[in-house]
Amino acid sequence: MTIATFPQTSLGAAATIVVDQVAPSGVQRISCPDDETWHALRRQDITASVAAALLGAGDPEDQHAYVTPYQLYMLAIGAIEPEPIDDEGPILRGWLMEEPAVRLLRRRNPNWMLRHNAGDARVYYRDPAARIGCTPDAIVNDPQRGLGIVQIKSVEASIFRKKWKNDDGDIEPPLWIAVQAIVEATLVGARWAAVAPIVVGHGVEMPLIDIPIKAGIMARLRAAVAEFWRRVEAGEPYDPDFGRDGKLIANLYRDDDGSETDIAATDDLFQKLELREHFLAVEKAARAAEEARATIDAELRFLLKNAVRGRLPDGRIIEAKTTRVKAKTIEPYSFRAVKIKEAKAS
């Protein structure tokens, strides 16, 4: 598609016209410049950013980094509220770095017509029949490749090396991010998709990584999302991932009600109870080791007095720097400790 006949207007407005012309039928394009509207729209769908959680990746490396099917189900039925947006850490970094990333994309690709899908120009795309939605970061018209989307990710340098590069050093985005790009491209009607991780360390890296738009992934996802909403309607929750959903389970069942319940006996449960006893013994041994090590540390501090370090005859250095911790207030909280008690003799 060439863009040669637009009247005198801004690039943003022109790009909006292009998107409206080519987005697939059945997909709604809803303007949502305010966050309240945007969050309300997203709550009724499985959004691209969490969709991969429903694909059942068996490899932990391919699982969604932040959400599980059990968590999505509990959100959908209103059992829990969405986590409040944290204005620190990765969330803040992502918000701060998105605009510079867009500027860098424009600088590197001056022939692109790029619409930054944010602020007053933000548009939410949703397939109401499938209840799948997305908010692409950037929608692009490339004279060579046509319409595309670019998903921008702000990635801490060490995470980029660990999670985004394979053993050969080649860049491979995490699966859940690739799925997000595929969903966005499909709903927008794009011919190509890419991910742009902006990595800030001593310098700035921002490779542009093409993501193949695989129809098979989208077909699997549509089936998984349909099953998700069927479960929500039928009241059939997913099994928890106890390793990842432990905090959520603790919050759901924060307070006891004083009752007693019968638990079905299974070989698997008895094996886990035995394993738990083993781990308790390991923890107890670790605490004993920690106490013994603390006793030795006390003697070493006595030898150092106020010196920050001391040198041994063999060249080794014993060091004890002062670490100052800022004061903080701990709010009142409650918790439930799990204990196993032996059966009473009848």
C-alpha positions as CSV (number, residue, x, y, z in Angstrom):
1,M,0.0,0.0,0.0
2,T,1.3,3.4,-0.9
3,I,0.3,6.6,0.9
4,A,0.5,9.4,-1.6
5,T,-2.9,10.9,-1.6
6,F,-3.4,12.0,2.0
7,P,-4.4,15.7,2.4
8,Q,-2.2,18.0,4.5
9,T,-2.4,16.4,7.9
10,S,-0.2,15.0,10.6
11,L,1.6,11.6,10.2
12,G,-0.4,10.4,13.2
13,A,-3.7,11.2,11.6
14,A,-2.6,9.6,8.3
15,A,-1.5,6.5,10.0
16,T,-4.9,6.3,11.8
17,I,-6.6,6.4,8.4
18,V,-4.5,3.6,7.1
19,V,-5.2,1.4,10.1
20,D,-8.9,1.9,9.8
21,Q,-8.8,0.9,6.1
22,V,-7.0,-2.4,6.6
23,A,-8.0,-3.7,10.0
24,P,-9.9,-7.0,9.5
25,S,-13.7,-7.1,9.6
26,G,-15.2,-8.1,12.9
27,V,-12.5,-6.4,14.9
28,Q,-13.5,-3.3,16.8
29,R,-11.2,-0.3,17.0
30,I,-12.1,1.7,20.1
31,S,-10.6,5.0,21.0
32,C,-9.6,5.0,24.7
33,P,-7.4,8.0,25.5
34,D,-8.2,7.8,29.3
35,D,-6.9,4.9,31.4
36,E,-10.3,4.2,33.1
37,T,-11.9,3.4,29.7
38,W,-8.9,1.4,28.6
39,H,-8.8,-0.7,31.7
40,A,-12.6,-1.4,31.5
41,L,-12.2,-2.5,27.9
42,R,-9.3,-4.9,28.7
43,R,-11.2,-6.5,31.6
44,Q,-13.7,-8.1,29.3
45,D,-11.1,-9.8,27.2
46,I,-8.0,-12.0,27.2
47,T,-5.5,-9.4,26.1
48,A,-2.4,-10.1,23.9
49,S,-0.1,-9.4,26.8
50,V,-1.4,-12.4,28.8
51,A,-2.7,-14.6,26.1
52,A,0.3,-17.0,26.1
53,A,-0.5,-18.1,29.6
54,L,-3.4,-20.2,28.2
55,L,-1.3,-22.1,25.7
56,G,-0.1,-24.6,28.4
57,A,3.6,-24.4,27.7
58,G,5.3,-27.4,29.5
59,D,8.8,-25.9,29.5
60,P,9.2,-23.4,32.3
61,E,11.2,-21.2,30.0
62,D,8.2,-20.9,27.7
63,Q,5.7,-20.1,30.4
64,H,4.3,-16.6,30.7
65,A,6.6,-14.6,33.0
66,Y,3.9,-13.0,35.1
67,V,0.5,-14.8,35.0
68,T,-1.0,-18.3,35.1
69,P,-4.3,-19.7,33.9
70,Y,-5.5,-20.0,37.5
71,Q,-4.8,-16.3,38.1
72,L,-6.6,-15.2,34.9
73,Y,-9.6,-17.3,35.9
74,M,-9.7,-15.7,39.4
75,L,-9.5,-12.3,37.8
76,A,-12.3,-13.1,35.4
77,I,-14.7,-14.2,38.1
78,G,-13.9,-11.2,40.3
79,A,-12.3,-13.3,43.1
80,I,-9.3,-11.0,43.0
81,E,-8.6,-7.5,41.7
82,P,-5.9,-6.7,39.2
83,E,-2.5,-5.9,40.8
84,P,-2.2,-2.1,41.3
85,I,0.2,-0.5,38.8
86,D,3.6,-0.2,40.5
87,D,5.2,3.2,39.7
88,E,8.6,1.8,40.4
89,G,10.9,-0.8,38.9
90,P,10.0,-2.4,35.6
91,I,6.7,-0.7,35.2
92,L,8.2,2.8,35.6
93,R,11.1,1.9,33.4
94,G,8.8,0.7,30.6
95,W,6.7,3.8,30.8
96,L,9.7,6.1,30.7
97,M,11.4,4.2,27.8
98,E,8.5,3.8,25.4
99,E,8.6,7.3,24.0
100,P,12.4,7.3,23.4
101,A,12.0,3.8,21.8
102,V,9.4,5.3,19.4
103,R,11.7,8.2,18.6
104,L,14.6,5.7,17.9
105,L,12.4,3.6,15.6
106,R,11.5,6.7,13.6
107,R,15.1,7.8,13.4
108,R,16.3,4.4,12.2
109,N,13.4,4.0,9.8
110,P,12.6,7.5,8.2
111,N,10.6,5.9,5.5
112,W,8.1,4.4,8.0
113,M,4.8,6.0,8.7
114,L,4.5,5.2,12.4
115,R,1.6,5.8,14.8
116,H,2.5,5.6,18.5
117,N,-0.6,4.0,19.9
118,A,-0.6,5.9,23.2
119,G,-2.2,8.9,25.0
120,D,-4.9,10.7,23.0
121,A,-4.2,8.5,20.0
122,R,-4.6,5.2,21.9
123,V,-6.8,2.6,20.2
124,Y,-7.9,-0.7,21.7
125,Y,-8.5,-3.5,19.2
126,R,-10.8,-6.3,20.1
127,D,-12.5,-9.3,18.6
128,P,-15.8,-9.3,20.4
129,A,-16.7,-12.8,19.3
130,A,-13.5,-14.4,20.6
131,R,-13.1,-11.9,23.4
132,I,-9.5,-11.3,22.6
133,G,-8.0,-7.7,22.6
134,C,-4.8,-5.8,22.3
135,T,-3.2,-2.4,22.4
136,P,-0.1,-2.4,20.1
137,D,2.6,0.0,21.0
138,A,3.4,1.1,17.4
139,I,1.5,0.6,14.2
140,V,3.6,1.1,11.1
141,N,3.2,1.4,7.4
142,D,6.4,0.4,5.7
143,P,6.6,1.1,1.9
144,Q,8.3,-2.2,1.3
145,R,6.4,-4.5,3.7
146,G,3.1,-2.8,4.2
147,L,1.3,-2.6,7.5
148,G,3.0,-3.9,10.6
149,I,3.1,-3.7,14.4
150,V,6.1,-3.2,16.7
151,Q,5.9,-4.3,20.3
152,I,8.3,-2.3,22.5
153,K,9.8,-3.9,25.6
154,S,12.0,-2.3,28.1
155,V,14.4,-5.0,29.3
156,E,17.0,-4.8,32.1
157,A,20.5,-5.7,30.6
158,S,21.1,-8.9,32.7
159,I,17.5,-10.1,32.0
160,F,18.1,-9.5,28.3
161,R,21.3,-11.7,28.4
162,K,19.6,-14.4,30.4
163,K,16.1,-14.5,28.9
164,W,16.4,-13.2,25.4
165,K,19.6,-14.9,24.1
166,N,20.1,-18.6,23.4
167,D,23.2,-20.6,24.1
168,D,24.7,-19.5,20.8
169,G,24.2,-15.8,21.7
170,D,21.4,-15.3,19.1
171,I,18.4,-13.2,20.2
172,E,15.2,-15.2,20.8
173,P,12.3,-13.3,22.4
174,P,10.5,-15.2,25.2
175,L,7.5,-17.1,23.8
176,W,4.9,-15.1,25.6
177,I,6.2,-11.9,24.0
178,A,6.2,-13.5,20.5
179,V,2.6,-14.6,21.0
180,Q,1.7,-11.1,22.1
181,A,3.1,-9.7,18.8
182,I,1.2,-12.4,16.8
183,V,-2.1,-11.5,18.4
184,E,-1.6,-7.8,17.9
185,A,-0.7,-8.3,14.2
186,T,-3.7,-10.5,13.7
187,L,-6.2,-8.1,15.2
188,V,-4.7,-5.1,13.4
189,G,-4.6,-6.9,10.1
190,A,-0.9,-6.4,9.8
191,R,1.3,-8.3,7.3
192,W,4.3,-8.3,9.6
193,A,5.2,-8.1,13.3
194,A,8.3,-7.2,15.2
195,V,9.5,-6.8,18.8
196,A,11.9,-4.0,19.8
197,P,13.5,-4.6,23.2
198,I,15.2,-1.4,24.4
199,V,18.1,-2.4,26.7
200,V,19.9,0.4,28.6
201,G,23.3,-0.3,30.2
202,H,26.5,1.5,29.5
203,G,24.9,2.2,26.1
204,V,21.5,1.7,24.4
205,E,20.6,-1.4,22.4
206,M,17.4,-1.8,20.5
207,P,17.4,-4.6,18.0
208,L,14.3,-5.0,15.8
209,I,13.3,-8.7,15.9
210,D,10.9,-10.0,13.3
211,I,8.2,-12.3,14.6
212,P,6.6,-14.7,12.1
213,I,2.8,-14.4,12.1
214,K,2.0,-18.1,12.5
215,A,-1.7,-18.9,11.8
216,G,-1.3,-22.1,13.8
217,I,-0.5,-20.2,17.0
218,M,-3.5,-18.0,16.6
219,A,-5.8,-21.0,16.0
220,R,-4.5,-22.6,19.1
221,L,-5.0,-19.4,21.1
222,R,-8.5,-18.9,19.8
223,A,-9.4,-22.4,21.0
224,A,-7.7,-21.9,24.4
225,V,-9.5,-18.6,24.9
226,A,-12.8,-20.2,24.0
227,E,-12.1,-22.9,26.6
228,F,-11.2,-20.2,29.1
229,W,-14.5,-18.4,28.8
230,R,-16.4,-21.7,28.8
231,R,-14.7,-22.5,32.1
232,V,-15.6,-19.1,33.5
233,E,-19.3,-19.6,32.5
234,A,-19.4,-23.2,33.9
235,G,-17.5,-22.3,37.1
236,E,-14.6,-24.7,36.3
237,P,-11.3,-23.2,37.5
238,Y,-8.0,-24.3,36.2
239,D,-5.7,-26.3,38.5
240,P,-3.3,-24.0,40.3
241,D,0.4,-24.1,39.6
242,F,1.4,-24.4,43.3
243,G,4.9,-23.2,42.6
244,R,3.7,-20.0,40.9
245,D,0.2,-19.5,42.4
246,G,1.3,-19.9,46.1
247,K,1.0,-16.2,46.9
248,L,-2.4,-16.0,45.2
249,I,-3.7,-19.1,47.1
250,A,-2.5,-17.6,50.4
251,N,-4.4,-14.4,49.6
252,L,-7.6,-16.2,48.5
253,Y,-7.7,-18.2,51.7
254,R,-6.0,-15.7,54.1
255,D,-8.3,-16.3,57.1
256,D,-9.5,-19.6,58.6
257,D,-13.2,-19.9,59.5
258,G,-12.7,-22.3,62.4
259,S,-14.1,-25.3,60.6
260,E,-12.7,-28.7,60.0
261,T,-12.8,-30.5,56.6
262,D,-12.0,-34.1,55.5
263,I,-9.2,-34.5,53.0
264,A,-9.2,-37.4,50.6
265,A,-6.2,-39.8,51.1
266,T,-4.1,-40.4,48.0
267,D,-0.6,-41.9,47.5
268,D,0.5,-38.6,45.9
269,L,-0.6,-36.6,49.0
270,F,1.2,-39.0,51.4
271,Q,4.4,-38.8,49.3
272,K,4.2,-35.0,49.4
273,L,3.7,-35.1,53.2
274,E,6.9,-37.3,53.5
275,L,8.8,-34.9,51.2
276,R,7.6,-32.0,53.3
277,E,9.1,-33.7,56.5
278,H,12.4,-34.1,54.6
279,F,12.4,-30.4,53.6
280,L,11.6,-29.4,57.2
281,A,14.7,-31.4,58.4
282,V,16.8,-29.7,55.7
283,E,15.5,-26.2,56.8
284,K,16.3,-27.1,60.5
285,A,19.8,-28.2,59.5
286,A,20.3,-25.0,57.5
287,R,19.2,-22.9,60.5
288,A,21.7,-24.8,62.7
289,A,24.4,-24.1,60.2
290,E,23.5,-20.5,60.0
291,E,23.7,-20.2,63.8
292,A,27.1,-21.9,63.8
293,R,28.4,-19.6,61.0
294,A,27.1,-16.6,63.0
295,T,29.2,-17.7,66.0
296,I,32.3,-17.8,63.8
297,D,31.4,-14.4,62.3
298,A,31.2,-13.0,65.8
299,E,34.8,-14.1,66.5
300,L,36.0,-12.6,63.1
301,R,34.4,-9.3,63.9
302,F,36.2,-9.3,67.3
303,L,39.5,-9.8,65.5
304,L,38.7,-7.0,63.0
305,K,37.5,-4.6,65.7
306,N,36.5,-1.4,63.6
307,A,38.8,-2.3,60.7
308,V,36.9,-2.8,57.4
309,R,39.2,-5.7,56.4
310,G,42.0,-7.8,57.7
311,R,44.7,-9.7,55.7
312,L,45.7,-13.3,56.6
313,P,49.2,-14.6,56.2
314,D,48.2,-16.6,53.1
315,G,46.8,-13.5,51.4
316,R,43.1,-14.0,52.0
317,I,41.2,-11.0,53.2
318,I,38.4,-11.0,55.8
319,E,36.1,-8.1,55.2
320,A,33.1,-6.6,57.1
321,K,31.8,-3.4,55.6
322,T,29.1,-1.4,57.3
323,T,25.7,-1.6,55.5
324,R,23.2,1.0,56.5
325,V,19.5,0.1,56.1
326,K,16.9,2.8,55.9
327,A,14.0,2.8,58.4
328,K,10.7,1.5,57.2
329,T,7.3,0.9,58.7
330,I,5.9,-2.6,58.5
331,E,2.1,-2.6,58.2
332,P,0.2,-5.1,60.4
333,Y,-0.4,-8.4,58.6
334,S,-1.7,-11.9,59.2
335,F,-0.7,-15.3,57.9
336,R,-1.6,-19.0,58.2
337,A,1.2,-21.4,59.1
338,V,0.8,-25.0,57.8
339,K,1.5,-27.7,60.4
340,I,1.1,-31.5,60.3
341,K,0.0,-33.0,63.6
342,E,0.0,-36.7,64.4
343,A,-3.3,-38.5,64.7
344,K,-4.6,-38.8,68.2
345,A,-4.7,-42.3,69.6
346,S,-8.3,-43.6,69.8
